[in-house]
């Protein structure tokens, strides 16, 4: 079946450093979504990308959808302690939304 | 977006017992889902709760173990039956808003 993998699994950074997580799907996607889950919390929707090669920005966060619509990335510039959490991509194929394996980000002050 | 509440927020249960989790949404939604998130893991879809008909289960999940009710467009329940320690997880109710998913706060279940 469809699989969505993310790397790295964990990332520890010093506050102010940049961070990137990569998401790869085994199948072509109609769209990709990103969610953030704070420790002890539930996943919260961040953004959806639909078009091939699409790039969207939210303040310090930059999201990109690959040309083949099978991969995506999330880049955070100058991380802050409030960025701590697990970031999940979720790929949609027909009516199924498959969550990636997640990247846990820890930011040290 | 919808506001989603779940009850209970957490529970500790004995092996062999059953627990019913409730999910309430503040507006009518067509699609409701139940996910499981084991410790440190990603989200796995258990089933789609269909209003007025039987839930649609994903591979590896069966109705006898996870019976689901969906009596109307704002409410659903998930029962975890005959629990074992392997069922210890966070169970999340989710609704679809277009293609997006919004999640309830989750129910943290520990089975002893």
Interface residues (C-beta under 8 A of the other chain):
Chain A: X1 X31 X33 X35 X41 X42 X43 X44 X45 X48 X88 X90 X92 X96 X97 X99 X100 X101 X102
Chain B: X41 X42 X43 X44 X45 X59 X92 X99 X100 X101 X102 X103 X104 X105 X106
